[in-house]
Amino acid sequence: MAEVKASLICGVIAAFLSSAVLAFVEDLDDTFKDTRVNDVWLVDFYAPWCGYCKKLEPVWHEVGMELKSSGSPVRVGKMDATAYSGMASEFGVRGYPTIKLLKGDLAYNYKGPRTKDDIVEFANRVSGPAVRALPSKQMFEHMMKRHDVLFVYIGGESPLREKYNDVASELIVYTYFFSGSEEVLPESLTLPELPAVVVFKDGGYFTYDEYEDGSLSSWVNKERFQGYLQIDGFTLYELGETGKLVAIAVIDEKDPTEESGRLKSLIQRVAKEYREHFNRLPVWPWMGATTLTTLIMGEVTVPSVIILNTSNEQYFLPSEPIETMEQLVQFISSVLNGSAQAYGGDGIIQRIKRVAFDARSTIMSVFRSSPLLGCFLFGLPLGVISLMCYGICTAESDDGADDMDALKREGLTDEEEEEEEERQRAAELEGPEEGENEEEDVGEKDPEEKKTD
């Protein structure tokens, strides 16, 4: 009896916790368009059959709990984009899952890793002001500890400040933007002129120069990455928007070796010591071999180094294993001066291959997540087409014999056709006569057989 009570209590507690979790994520319908205006929403547009959507679902509930418990003004919801396809189209949903933060008339796409911490940080960053103020030196130091990359506008009102605000509104989905006076900076840091835009990262700082760096937007888009970091498929997609070269150390994360550690150390040294020399290489990341295999549609030696041109999807591989810093510098120099052999690209043939590879990957993903659904989606059309082809190939026509006779007659002249008809009539007349003669013969033989008996 005690065990039954305990199980009932556990069931009630589980049901309560489940309902509490669901309360943090609201199911949205077609009335959402009219009711969302006064709130900030973080919405997951999903499809019930999507494997990636099912994988995101528990993470999404954790995001809802985190934002609710922290007192964030952001409301979390989810919408079945297949059931409300018109609503999803209005928000520009073209794939699943799609995460958007809706603030007033603005919609911000989330393109980062689908983890709770990353999504929550995105919601808190975008839901606030595009440019946050640094009122004191203590706040500046606090922000330096919290962020690996920190953009700060130093100075008063100016045309540069207006450009900075516009860039912040555009790129707030990727990083934070701050502003303050010269007093908030450390005493050891002195800027040559004000106003200025400064980025703090990799243990140092770099100042924006309009004449050398071009537009402020492109400079921020390039500098928002650390000089050396671990990346995944999402970060690599963001790097593609910079249109720059990216040097990548390919290692096996599950089975790290001494050679992998040595290669990572070489990449890190070159990233720090050759930053100004190799200014076309904005970042020096390292990533797992699985992600890179998906990118280039082939196998890569692990550990290895690959340089990716994000502007045209070309990539470069070293002709021999990288063992020394000199070999790494020489390989990078050969890529920059155009002497290294390029692979891949964005030509028509490569695009067709990538489309075929993506289609194959999508089909395999559907079968892995839901084999029965995959069989239904792809097996049913193939079965119908097979039955149609079989019916067409094995069908017999009742008029086949008549058609053959007609074809034969078409090849005859008028006289030959008359002779053919006379022969047919003669054959029809001879048939009955022969039958009658046979019956008479049988009748004549009967008396003789009787005499013999």
Secondary structure as UniProt FT lines:
FT   HELIX           2..23
FT   STRAND          26..27
FT   TURN            30..31
FT   HELIX           32..35
FT   TURN            37..38
FT   STRAND          40..46
FT   TURN            48..49
FT   HELIX           51..69
FT   TURN            70..71
FT   STRAND          74..80
FT   TURN            81..84
FT   HELIX           85..90
FT   TURN            91..92
FT   STRAND          98..103
FT   TURN            104..105
FT   STRAND          106..109
FT   HELIX           116..127
FT   STRAND          132..133
FT   HELIX           137..146
FT   STRAND          150..154
FT   HELIX           159..171
FT   TURN            172..174
FT   STRAND          177..180
FT   HELIX           182..184
FT   TURN            187..188
FT   STRAND          196..201
FT   TURN            202..203
FT   STRAND          204..207
FT   HELIX           210..213
FT   HELIX           216..223
FT   HELIX           233..240
FT   TURN            241..243
FT   STRAND          245..251
FT   HELIX           258..273
FT   TURN            274..280
FT   STRAND          286..288
FT   HELIX           289..296
FT   STRAND          304..309
FT   TURN            310..313
FT   STRAND          314..316
FT   HELIX           325..336
FT   TURN            337..338
FT   STRAND          342..344
FT   HELIX           348..369
FT   HELIX           371..374
FT   HELIX           375..379
FT   HELIX           380..394
FT   TURN            398..399
FT   HELIX           400..410
FT   HELIX           414..452
//
